């Protein structure tokens, strides 16, 4: 799924650069839905210590919910 790949790539970029922004809302999201997708992925990563493959599955599940 193309959006899943974009979500994971954006999650990686957000994780690498989030310290440069005061809040997640200040980060330059490509679309409003990406804010919710990436921040939910970040919460799952912190809570369950997911690997990259597991994080991709989280993104797929989240997109199916929407």
Legacy VTK file of the C-alpha trace (Angstrom):
# vtk DataFile Version 3.0
C-alpha trace
ASCII
DATASET POLYDATA
POINTS 66 float
0.000 0.000 0.000
1.526 3.254 -1.130
0.129 5.355 1.702
1.527 2.887 4.234
5.002 3.257 2.728
4.643 7.046 2.804
3.451 6.866 6.427
6.445 4.797 7.516
8.841 7.103 5.655
7.225 10.138 7.250
7.343 8.445 10.663
11.101 7.927 10.210
11.555 11.572 9.190
9.404 12.762 12.104
11.373 10.607 14.558
14.667 12.000 13.296
13.557 15.652 13.289
10.898 15.983 16.002
13.343 17.577 18.442
13.514 20.620 16.145
9.778 21.377 16.570
8.067 22.641 19.702
5.038 20.379 19.218
3.979 17.668 16.752
1.546 20.171 15.244
4.502 22.356 14.187
6.044 19.563 12.096
5.504 20.065 8.308
3.000 17.263 7.643
2.313 16.361 4.009
-1.423 16.016 4.784
-3.555 16.384 7.923
-4.194 12.630 8.158
-0.457 12.029 8.339
-0.351 13.862 11.686
-2.753 11.318 13.156
-1.167 8.317 11.476
2.386 9.163 12.526
1.562 10.240 16.081
-0.488 7.045 16.589
2.411 5.022 15.178
4.777 6.830 17.540
2.569 5.982 20.534
2.470 2.315 19.479
6.237 2.279 19.023
6.800 3.655 22.517
4.199 1.424 24.146
5.092 -1.879 22.458
8.678 -1.298 21.229
7.742 -2.396 17.702
10.269 -3.322 15.030
10.111 -1.663 11.598
8.005 -4.529 10.226
5.593 -4.373 13.140
5.335 -0.615 12.757
4.353 -1.079 9.108
1.548 -3.421 10.241
0.408 -0.782 12.732
0.238 1.745 9.899
-1.812 -0.669 7.762
-4.242 -1.323 10.633
-4.625 2.379 11.381
-5.333 3.170 7.735
-7.985 0.429 7.606
-9.687 1.985 10.637
-10.006 5.292 8.807
LINES 1 67
66 0 1 2 3 4 5 6 7 8 9 10 11 12 13 14 15 16 17 18 19 20 21 22 23 24 25 26 27 28 29 30 31 32 33 34 35 36 37 38 39 40 41 42 43 44 45 46 47 48 49 50 51 52 53 54 55 56 57 58 59 60 61 62 63 64 65
